[in-house]
Amino acid sequence: MSRLQTVQQLQAQRVTSENFRRYGQVISASLDGKADDAEDAKLNLQNGIPRFYIMRLDKRGRKFNKITRHIQCTQCLGSLEGKDWLMAVCPPNNDVNEPALEEIAAFRIPGNCFIKLHEGTWHAGPYFEHEAVDFYNLELADTNLVDHFTHDFVKSHQLEFEIM
């Protein structure tokens, strides 16, 4: 018989460059020909072969009980077709093997930008209420095999999250 799980609600805030800075970058459209600057994604893909692909996800809802990080590379995610989506994150701290519960935050990300996660940023998502959403994903070819560290909140705290 399993123990009762607690559901902790996370209020999603609209993502901005300022409020997402601890976790990564928000990248929005810029004029063609603009010189490279701090607003462009600063990528770390040097530890392997970059992989850029489109993943189709079916209705995901808003609940999660696992969170993942990649410490060898940055990761970029964005939705196609202008669909908004949700992501929960926790700042990177590669000295510990689990995220700090009190630092988990949730963001609503509009379909006209993408996010770049810093190396080691814990993340859960993408989540959404649409029937399906196509996302582009930039990471390393073997990220999900050799650089995929997941923490299970049910096993550690009997806890589940819901993004509001």
C-alpha positions as CSV (number, residue, x, y, z in Angstrom):
1,M,0.0,0.0,0.0
2,S,1.5,3.4,-1.0
3,R,1.6,6.4,1.2
4,L,-0.5,9.5,0.5
5,Q,1.1,12.0,-1.9
6,T,1.0,15.7,-1.2
7,V,0.3,18.0,-4.2
8,Q,2.2,21.3,-4.1
9,Q,0.9,24.0,-6.4
10,L,3.3,26.2,-8.3
11,Q,2.0,29.5,-9.7
12,A,3.4,30.0,-13.2
13,Q,4.8,33.5,-13.9
14,R,5.1,34.8,-17.4
15,V,8.8,34.3,-18.4
16,T,11.0,37.3,-18.9
17,S,14.7,37.7,-19.4
18,E,15.0,39.1,-15.9
19,N,13.0,36.5,-13.9
20,F,14.5,33.5,-15.9
21,R,18.1,34.6,-15.6
22,R,19.0,32.1,-12.7
23,Y,17.9,29.2,-14.9
24,G,18.9,30.2,-18.4
25,Q,18.0,32.7,-21.1
26,V,14.9,33.8,-22.9
27,I,15.6,34.4,-26.6
28,S,13.2,36.5,-28.7
29,A,13.3,37.7,-32.3
30,S,15.8,40.3,-33.3
31,L,16.5,42.1,-36.5
32,D,18.5,40.3,-39.1
33,G,22.1,41.5,-39.2
34,K,22.2,42.4,-35.5
35,A,25.7,41.8,-34.0
36,D,26.2,39.0,-31.5
37,D,25.4,40.3,-28.0
38,A,24.2,39.2,-24.5
39,E,20.7,38.7,-25.8
40,D,21.8,35.8,-28.0
41,A,21.8,32.3,-26.6
42,K,25.2,31.4,-25.1
43,L,25.5,27.7,-25.9
44,N,27.7,24.9,-24.5
45,L,27.6,22.0,-27.0
46,Q,31.3,21.3,-26.9
47,N,31.1,18.0,-25.1
48,G,29.5,16.0,-28.0
49,I,27.7,16.2,-31.2
50,P,24.8,18.7,-31.2
51,R,21.4,17.3,-31.9
52,F,18.6,19.6,-33.2
53,Y,15.2,18.0,-33.6
54,I,11.5,18.5,-33.4
55,M,9.7,16.4,-30.8
56,R,5.9,16.0,-30.8
57,L,4.3,15.8,-27.4
58,D,0.7,14.8,-26.7
59,K,-1.4,16.5,-24.1
60,R,0.8,16.7,-21.0
61,G,-1.4,18.5,-18.4
62,R,0.2,20.4,-15.6
63,K,1.4,17.8,-13.0
64,F,4.8,16.3,-12.5
65,N,6.7,14.4,-9.9
66,K,10.1,14.1,-11.6
67,I,12.7,16.7,-12.5
68,T,15.8,16.3,-14.7
69,R,19.1,18.1,-15.3
70,H,21.9,17.9,-17.8
71,I,25.3,19.0,-16.6
72,Q,27.4,18.6,-19.7
73,C,25.5,20.9,-22.1
74,T,23.0,23.7,-22.4
75,Q,19.5,22.8,-23.8
76,C,17.2,25.0,-25.9
77,L,13.4,24.4,-26.2
78,G,10.7,26.3,-28.0
79,S,7.3,25.5,-29.3
80,L,6.2,25.7,-32.9
81,E,3.0,27.3,-34.2
82,G,3.0,30.0,-31.5
83,K,1.6,27.7,-28.7
84,D,2.2,28.7,-25.1
85,W,3.6,26.2,-22.7
86,L,4.8,25.7,-19.1
87,M,8.1,24.7,-17.6
88,A,9.2,24.2,-14.0
89,V,12.8,24.8,-13.1
90,C,15.2,24.9,-10.3
91,P,18.7,26.6,-10.3
92,P,21.7,24.5,-11.1
93,N,23.7,23.3,-8.1
94,N,26.0,20.5,-9.3
95,D,27.3,19.9,-5.8
96,V,24.1,18.2,-4.7
97,N,22.0,15.4,-6.2
98,E,18.6,16.8,-5.7
99,P,17.0,20.2,-6.3
100,A,16.2,22.6,-3.5
101,L,12.4,22.4,-3.0
102,E,12.1,26.0,-2.0
103,E,13.7,27.2,-5.2
104,I,11.5,25.5,-7.7
105,A,9.7,28.0,-9.9
106,A,7.2,27.7,-12.8
107,F,7.0,29.8,-16.0
108,R,4.5,30.3,-18.8
109,I,6.4,30.6,-22.0
110,P,4.8,32.2,-25.0
111,G,5.1,30.6,-28.5
112,N,7.1,33.5,-29.9
113,C,10.4,32.8,-28.0
114,F,12.5,30.0,-26.8
115,I,14.4,29.2,-23.6
116,K,18.0,28.1,-23.2
117,L,18.7,26.3,-19.9
118,H,22.0,26.7,-18.2
119,E,24.1,23.6,-17.7
120,G,22.7,21.8,-14.6
121,T,19.4,23.6,-14.5
122,W,16.7,21.2,-13.2
123,H,13.7,21.2,-15.4
124,A,10.3,19.5,-15.6
125,G,8.3,20.0,-18.8
126,P,7.3,21.1,-21.3
127,Y,3.7,21.0,-20.0
128,F,0.6,22.4,-21.7
129,E,-3.2,22.0,-22.2
130,H,-3.2,21.8,-26.0
131,E,-3.9,18.4,-27.6
132,A,-0.4,18.2,-29.0
133,V,2.6,20.6,-29.4
134,D,5.7,20.3,-31.5
135,F,8.8,21.5,-29.8
136,Y,12.3,22.1,-31.2
137,N,15.0,20.8,-29.0
138,L,18.8,21.5,-29.1
139,E,21.0,19.4,-27.0
140,L,23.7,16.8,-27.5
141,A,23.0,13.6,-29.5
142,D,23.6,11.4,-26.4
143,T,22.2,13.8,-23.7
144,N,19.4,11.5,-22.8
145,L,21.8,8.5,-22.5
146,V,24.8,9.9,-20.6
147,D,23.8,13.2,-19.2
148,H,20.3,12.7,-17.9
149,F,19.9,12.9,-14.1
150,T,16.4,12.6,-12.7
151,H,15.1,13.2,-9.2
152,D,11.8,11.5,-8.2
153,F,9.8,13.6,-5.7
154,V,7.5,10.7,-4.9
155,K,10.3,8.5,-3.8
156,S,12.1,11.2,-1.8
157,H,9.2,13.3,-0.4
158,Q,5.9,11.7,-1.4
159,L,5.3,14.9,-3.4
160,E,3.8,15.9,-6.7
161,F,3.6,19.4,-8.2
162,E,0.9,21.1,-10.2
163,I,1.6,24.2,-12.3
164,M,-1.2,26.7,-12.0
